[in-house]
């Protein structure tokens, strides 16, 4: 069973203790949950590089006491030149998972930092901590090094054949071969990039000197992304999806709208809630959770895509009628045959809450190991 942790001065949760420490230090200095999350996000991109980077996408859910939650979409758009014709001319029938033609969407993460910092500044005018302070831990770990984790060492070994010929990868992550657990990883170029962001702001990645440097590197590598694609990227503030659960501890739950899988997670919880399982142990609990997940995933696979091209309003899929239909489709004694191949899934989630009750739920993702 899960055990909740309690605190009166704020908390930060991250997959690496150094990222959690960076965020916690900001809370102790009077920063709010958004500022703490920026510190944690920058740090995790340095200390957990096989699972995270400033070159990925970000998704923020922010709760300010007394207000409705806010969603910040920092998912980068596809390159304008990333057309079906481009891949056909390259002799491909599908988008590759590695290489320059796989690097076909803008890295949106930093646009989310920019939007989140603007929201934070609007809540405490004139009292924001300097961005350089928020990135201080990340810069230190990049320049002075961090011990390689067991998972980083193992994934470097497992993915070596896919990645060692990618320009810059071996020099950065395996200069002497696959690093053993505990080896010191230094990333001085990343440190310089973070210092540049601290000085010029996250927007420099899209509309400044850093943007021009990134665009040129992408051009040389053969990516379809251009400076114009970077210039067009902005974090988008919007309204999250929500659903109510009624049993146990009644609550209103929030998650991100498409293109994320937030809809699926809300459906899982809502469908399971309507099954009215009496105990969180035993067959009914496990069977109910698995079958609720199947129902949610079928909805996800049928409907969730680029929100500009969805055929239905995602909120309608969370209506009582829609949820009731999914509940009715579940056999309480028999598992639904699952026709799709199983696949592993992972990403980085982090959370922060400050002493005033502002809370942040945050995903910063690379999609594949090392990106």
Secondary structure by P-SEA (a helix, b strand, c coil): cbbbbbbcccccccccaaaaaaaaaaaaacccaaaaaaaaaaaaaacccccccccbbbbbbbbcccccbbbbbccccccccccaaaaaaaccccccccccccccccccaaaaaaaaaaaaaaacccccccccccaaaaaaaaaacccccaaaaaaaaaaccccccccccccccccccccccccccccaaaaaaaaaaaacccccccccaaaaaaaaaaaaacccccaaaaaabbbbbbbbbbccccccbbbbbbbbccccaaaaaaaaaaaaaaacccccccaaaaaaaaaaaaaaaaaaaacccccccccccccccccaaaaaaaaaaccccccccccbbbbbbbbbbbbbbccccbbbbbbbccccccc
